[in-house]
Amino acid sequence: MEIINIDFRKCKYIRELHNEIQTKMNLPNNYGKNLDALWDMIEYYCDYPVQINFYGTKNRNLDISDYIKKIIVIFRNATISSPNMSYKIIS
């Protein structure tokens, strides 16, 4: 099983959250860096087992923290349609 660590601890802006996801998940350059694009990319992401570990989900910036919650919901929903994917919130 592949393990991907996505770390939001240093992110201050929404764009930085998407850059971290894109880099760590090796998403293509045409990734739109918004919630709809994230869903489109990860809904059918895996043909092999992968676990996504999230760090820094409790960001002090309230705007970012609320956005991170939306990202987590997308990953939770994606695990339903993609049984090879799982996620874990580390911190």
Phi, psi and omega per residue, in radians:
M1 nan 2.291 3.064
E2 -1.386 2.457 3.070
I3 -2.058 2.233 3.123
I4 -2.044 2.172 3.123
N5 -1.773 2.033 3.106
I6 -1.866 2.105 -3.014
D7 -2.027 1.938 -3.138
F8 -1.658 0.059 -3.017
R9 -1.044 -0.568 -3.119
K10 -1.700 0.017 -3.093
C11 -1.386 2.288 3.110
K12 -1.987 -0.300 -3.068
Y13 -2.292 2.694 -3.128
I14 -0.994 -0.707 -3.138
R15 -1.046 -0.635 3.114
E16 -1.157 -0.598 3.070
L17 -1.066 -0.818 -3.133
H18 -1.186 -0.626 3.078
N19 -1.075 -0.717 3.126
E20 -1.108 -0.794 3.121
I21 -1.091 -0.823 -3.108
Q22 -1.048 -0.788 -3.115
T23 -1.145 -0.884 -3.040
K24 -1.227 -0.556 -3.134
M25 -1.661 0.022 3.110
N26 0.968 0.831 3.111
L27 -1.363 2.671 -3.061
P28 -1.186 2.858 -3.120
N29 -1.087 -0.418 -3.128
N30 -1.484 0.158 3.059
Y31 -1.049 2.199 -2.996
G32 -1.342 -0.128 3.086
K33 0.965 0.878 2.982
N34 -2.598 3.025 -3.041
L35 -1.137 -0.675 3.103
D36 -1.121 -0.757 3.125
A37 -1.139 -0.650 3.105
L38 -1.064 -0.817 3.108
W39 -1.022 -0.816 -3.130
D40 -1.017 -0.679 -3.092
M41 -1.292 -0.721 -2.999
I42 -1.652 -0.241 -3.116
E43 -0.972 -0.706 3.141
Y44 -2.075 0.601 -3.000
Y45 -1.117 -0.756 -2.875
C46 -2.054 2.317 2.924
D47 -1.853 0.095 -3.116
Y48 -2.438 2.768 -3.109
P49 -1.138 2.294 3.099
V50 -2.548 2.463 3.048
Q51 -2.059 2.271 3.108
I52 -1.781 2.103 3.067
N53 -1.779 2.244 3.137
F54 -1.842 2.285 3.047
Y55 -2.072 2.540 3.068
G56 1.350 0.568 -3.113
T57 -1.359 -0.249 3.116
K58 -1.839 1.122 -3.115
N59 -1.189 2.524 -3.133
R60 -1.279 -0.416 3.099
N61 -1.341 2.011 -3.038
L62 -1.048 -0.722 3.123
D63 -1.055 -0.784 3.139
I64 -1.181 -0.724 -3.133
S65 -1.046 -0.768 3.105
D66 -1.123 -0.675 3.139
Y67 -1.191 -0.678 3.098
I68 -1.068 -0.674 3.093
K69 -1.045 -0.680 3.115
K70 -1.169 -0.666 3.084
I71 -1.091 -0.775 -3.138
I72 -1.083 -0.707 3.097
V73 -1.051 -0.725 3.114
I74 -1.074 -0.763 3.116
F75 -1.156 -0.681 3.099
R76 -1.055 -0.799 3.122
N77 -1.148 -0.618 3.136
A78 -1.160 -0.559 3.128
T79 -1.174 -0.382 3.093
I80 -1.257 -0.761 -3.117
S81 -1.502 -0.297 3.135
S82 -2.177 1.554 -3.060
P83 -1.120 -0.239 3.089
N84 -1.377 -0.217 -3.091
M85 -1.802 2.395 2.990
S86 -2.366 2.844 3.112
Y87 -2.436 2.763 -3.134
K88 -2.529 2.340 3.063
I89 -1.643 1.999 -3.106
I90 -1.519 -0.793 3.111
S91 -2.735 nan nan
